[in-house]
Amino acid sequence: MAKVQSFADKAAKLAKKDAEVMCPSCNKSAKRIYAKMITSVKTEKETWKYLEKNVRLCNNCLSEI
């Protein structure tokens, strides 16, 4: 059976590969930060559903890249 990677393992692996990039919102050179964004959505049956998404954020202004 394959080993399941945690979010921290994935973020650490991606952080090693990343170089500095230009942030489109603050126009500065910055490193990326990885975070998990969870949004709640109400379905047609009046129940709540949670959607998880891994996002990259700018280190300077914390806006999504």
VMD Tcl script that builds the backbone (N, CA, C; Angstrom):
set m [mol new atoms 195]
animate dup $m
set s [atomselect $m all]
$s set {name element resname resid chain x y z} {
  {N N MET 1 A 0.829 -1.171 0.000}
  {CA C MET 1 A 0.000 0.000 0.000}
  {C C MET 1 A 0.886 1.253 0.000}
  {N N ALA 2 A 0.484 2.255 -0.708}
  {CA C ALA 2 A 1.280 3.479 -0.835}
  {C C ALA 2 A 1.151 4.346 0.418}
  {N N LYS 3 A 2.221 5.097 0.691}
  {CA C LYS 3 A 2.213 6.006 1.833}
  {C C LYS 3 A 1.404 7.246 1.461}
  {N N VAL 4 A 0.541 7.665 2.342}
  {CA C VAL 4 A -0.270 8.859 2.119}
  {C C VAL 4 A 0.511 10.070 2.623}
  {N N GLN 5 A 0.676 11.074 1.750}
  {CA C GLN 5 A 1.394 12.282 2.137}
  {C C GLN 5 A 0.458 13.229 2.866}
  {N N SER 6 A 0.968 13.867 3.894}
  {CA C SER 6 A 0.192 14.884 4.584}
  {C C SER 6 A 0.369 16.222 3.866}
  {N N PHE 7 A -0.440 17.198 4.234}
  {CA C PHE 7 A -0.337 18.528 3.632}
  {C C PHE 7 A 1.024 19.149 3.933}
  {N N ALA 8 A 1.535 18.933 5.141}
  {CA C ALA 8 A 2.831 19.499 5.513}
  {C C ALA 8 A 3.951 18.911 4.663}
  {N N ASP 9 A 3.877 17.608 4.369}
  {CA C ASP 9 A 4.882 16.979 3.514}
  {C C ASP 9 A 4.851 17.562 2.108}
  {N N LYS 10 A 3.653 17.741 1.569}
  {CA C LYS 10 A 3.518 18.294 0.223}
  {C C LYS 10 A 4.027 19.731 0.162}
  {N N ALA 11 A 3.688 20.543 1.155}
  {CA C ALA 11 A 4.104 21.946 1.173}
  {C C ALA 11 A 5.619 22.063 1.309}
  {N N ALA 12 A 6.233 21.217 2.132}
  {CA C ALA 12 A 7.679 21.258 2.307}
  {C C ALA 12 A 8.389 20.850 1.023}
  {N N LYS 13 A 7.855 19.854 0.331}
  {CA C LYS 13 A 8.452 19.397 -0.915}
  {C C LYS 13 A 8.360 20.486 -1.990}
  {N N LEU 14 A 7.221 21.160 -2.074}
  {CA C LEU 14 A 7.054 22.225 -3.063}
  {C C LEU 14 A 7.893 23.457 -2.721}
  {N N ALA 15 A 8.074 23.736 -1.436}
  {CA C ALA 15 A 8.846 24.912 -1.018}
  {C C ALA 15 A 10.316 24.774 -1.403}
  {N N LYS 16 A 10.822 23.556 -1.444}
  {CA C LYS 16 A 12.214 23.354 -1.840}
  {C C LYS 16 A 12.428 23.700 -3.302}
  {N N LYS 17 A 11.431 23.435 -4.144}
  {CA C LYS 17 A 11.553 23.668 -5.582}
  {C C LYS 17 A 11.358 25.126 -5.976}
  {N N ASP 18 A 10.594 25.861 -5.205}
  {CA C ASP 18 A 10.196 27.212 -5.612}
  {C C ASP 18 A 11.314 28.229 -5.502}
  {N N ALA 19 A 11.447 29.007 -6.544}
  {CA C ALA 19 A 12.324 30.172 -6.516}
  {C C ALA 19 A 11.437 31.388 -6.263}
  {N N GLU 20 A 12.050 32.541 -6.187}
  {CA C GLU 20 A 11.255 33.745 -5.978}
  {C C GLU 20 A 10.525 34.105 -7.266}
  {N N VAL 21 A 9.301 34.585 -7.133}
  {CA C VAL 21 A 8.467 34.954 -8.276}
  {C C VAL 21 A 7.976 36.388 -8.092}
  {N N MET 22 A 7.515 36.990 -9.169}
  {CA C MET 22 A 6.936 38.336 -9.096}
  {C C MET 22 A 5.457 38.222 -8.738}
  {N N CYS 23 A 5.072 38.916 -7.700}
  {CA C CYS 23 A 3.671 38.924 -7.279}
  {C C CYS 23 A 2.914 39.923 -8.157}
  {N N PRO 24 A 1.784 39.525 -8.775}
  {CA C PRO 24 A 1.047 40.447 -9.630}
  {C C PRO 24 A 0.336 41.566 -8.864}
  {N N SER 25 A 0.009 41.353 -7.590}
  {CA C SER 25 A -0.716 42.403 -6.866}
  {C C SER 25 A 0.198 43.429 -6.202}
  {N N CYS 26 A 1.342 43.015 -5.654}
  {CA C CYS 26 A 2.219 43.997 -5.000}
  {C C CYS 26 A 3.441 44.348 -5.851}
  {N N ASN 27 A 3.632 43.688 -6.995}
  {CA C ASN 27 A 4.733 43.942 -7.931}
  {C C ASN 27 A 6.112 43.875 -7.279}
  {N N LYS 28 A 6.282 42.930 -6.362}
  {CA C LYS 28 A 7.569 42.718 -5.711}
  {C C LYS 28 A 7.972 41.259 -5.887}
  {N N SER 29 A 9.257 41.022 -5.770}
  {CA C SER 29 A 9.752 39.654 -5.804}
  {C C SER 29 A 9.488 39.023 -4.440}
  {N N ALA 30 A 8.864 37.844 -4.436}
  {CA C ALA 30 A 8.490 37.219 -3.169}
  {C C ALA 30 A 8.508 35.708 -3.296}
  {N N LYS 31 A 8.646 35.053 -2.163}
  {CA C LYS 31 A 8.524 33.605 -2.128}
  {C C LYS 31 A 7.065 33.243 -1.942}
  {N N ARG 32 A 6.737 32.015 -2.342}
  {CA C ARG 32 A 5.366 31.535 -2.203}
  {C C ARG 32 A 5.181 30.837 -0.860}
  {N N ILE 33 A 3.988 30.972 -0.320}
  {CA C ILE 33 A 3.571 30.255 0.883}
  {C C ILE 33 A 2.398 29.379 0.465}
  {N N TYR 34 A 2.391 28.145 0.900}
  {CA C TYR 34 A 1.288 27.249 0.569}
  {C C TYR 34 A 0.355 27.142 1.762}
  {N N ALA 35 A -0.946 27.220 1.481}
  {CA C ALA 35 A -1.955 27.123 2.524}
  {C C ALA 35 A -3.129 26.312 2.000}
  {N N LYS 36 A -3.927 25.789 2.909}
  {CA C LYS 36 A -5.117 25.037 2.528}
  {C C LYS 36 A -6.328 25.916 2.821}
  {N N MET 37 A -7.127 26.187 1.792}
  {CA C MET 37 A -8.306 27.019 1.940}
  {C C MET 37 A -9.539 26.116 1.948}
  {N N ILE 38 A -10.366 26.262 2.947}
  {CA C ILE 38 A -11.581 25.455 3.067}
  {C C ILE 38 A -12.777 26.392 2.987}
  {N N THR 39 A -13.670 26.121 2.024}
  {CA C THR 39 A -14.874 26.935 1.869}
  {C C THR 39 A -16.100 26.068 2.125}
  {N N SER 40 A -17.132 26.668 2.673}
  {CA C SER 40 A -18.368 25.938 2.930}
  {C C SER 40 A -19.426 26.379 1.919}
  {N N VAL 41 A -20.142 25.398 1.389}
  {CA C VAL 41 A -21.156 25.646 0.374}
  {C C VAL 41 A -22.437 24.952 0.812}
  {N N LYS 42 A -23.557 25.647 0.696}
  {CA C LYS 42 A -24.837 25.045 1.039}
  {C C LYS 42 A -25.401 24.351 -0.194}
  {N N THR 43 A -25.773 23.088 -0.066}
  {CA C THR 43 A -26.279 22.314 -1.194}
  {C C THR 43 A -27.783 22.518 -1.355}
  {N N GLU 44 A -28.339 21.899 -2.406}
  {CA C GLU 44 A -29.783 22.011 -2.652}
  {C C GLU 44 A -30.604 21.344 -1.560}
  {N N LYS 45 A -30.039 20.351 -0.898}
  {CA C LYS 45 A -30.748 19.637 0.163}
  {C C LYS 45 A -30.602 20.317 1.524}
  {N N GLU 46 A -30.142 21.568 1.532}
  {CA C GLU 46 A -29.961 22.370 2.744}
  {C C GLU 46 A -28.928 21.773 3.700}
  {N N THR 47 A -27.937 21.078 3.161}
  {CA C THR 47 A -26.828 20.592 3.974}
  {C C THR 47 A -25.570 21.351 3.571}
  {N N TRP 48 A -24.559 21.277 4.408}
  {CA C TRP 48 A -23.312 21.986 4.141}
  {C C TRP 48 A -22.278 21.035 3.575}
  {N N LYS 49 A -21.542 21.504 2.588}
  {CA C LYS 49 A -20.471 20.746 1.968}
  {C C LYS 49 A -19.204 21.586 2.078}
  {N N TYR 50 A -18.095 20.936 2.412}
  {CA C TYR 50 A -16.836 21.649 2.584}
  {C C TYR 50 A -15.891 21.295 1.444}
  {N N LEU 51 A -15.384 22.320 0.772}
  {CA C LEU 51 A -14.462 22.132 -0.341}
  {C C LEU 51 A -13.067 22.565 0.095}
  {N N GLU 52 A -12.092 21.686 -0.113}
  {CA C GLU 52 A -10.706 21.987 0.242}
  {C C GLU 52 A -9.918 22.298 -1.019}
  {N N LYS 53 A -9.036 23.302 -0.917}
  {CA C LYS 53 A -8.232 23.711 -2.057}
  {C C LYS 53 A -6.872 24.183 -1.544}
  {N N ASN 54 A -5.802 23.681 -2.149}
  {CA C ASN 54 A -4.459 24.142 -1.812}
  {C C ASN 54 A -4.151 25.380 -2.647}
  {N N VAL 55 A -3.746 26.467 -1.995}
  {CA C VAL 55 A -3.490 27.720 -2.699}
  {C C VAL 55 A -2.066 28.188 -2.423}
  {N N ARG 56 A -1.543 28.991 -3.356}
  {CA C ARG 56 A -0.223 29.620 -3.195}
  {C C ARG 56 A -0.447 31.087 -2.859}
  {N N LEU 57 A 0.223 31.563 -1.822}
  {CA C LEU 57 A 0.086 32.947 -1.389}
  {C C LEU 57 A 1.425 33.663 -1.499}
  {N N CYS 58 A 1.360 34.968 -1.738}
  {CA C CYS 58 A 2.548 35.813 -1.752}
  {C C CYS 58 A 3.009 36.029 -0.308}
  {N N ASN 59 A 4.311 35.946 -0.071}
  {CA C ASN 59 A 4.856 36.126 1.273}
  {C C ASN 59 A 4.707 37.567 1.762}
  {N N ASN 60 A 4.692 38.544 0.858}
  {CA C ASN 60 A 4.627 39.957 1.253}
  {C C ASN 60 A 3.209 40.425 1.560}
  {N N CYS 61 A 2.289 40.198 0.612}
  {CA C CYS 61 A 0.946 40.768 0.765}
  {C C CYS 61 A -0.134 39.739 1.058}
  {N N LEU 62 A 0.212 38.449 1.084}
  {CA C LEU 62 A -0.704 37.338 1.355}
  {C C LEU 62 A -1.882 37.267 0.388}
  {N N SER 63 A -1.679 37.700 -0.844}
  {CA C SER 63 A -2.710 37.543 -1.875}
  {C C SER 63 A -2.411 36.279 -2.673}
  {N N GLU 64 A -3.425 35.705 -3.274}
  {CA C GLU 64 A -3.264 34.456 -4.015}
  {C C GLU 64 A -2.514 34.696 -5.317}
  {N N ILE 65 A -1.525 33.843 -5.588}
  {CA C ILE 65 A -0.735 33.946 -6.820}
  {C C ILE 65 A -1.321 32.994 -7.839}
}
mol reanalyze $m
mol bondsrecalc $m
mol representation Tube
mol addrep $m
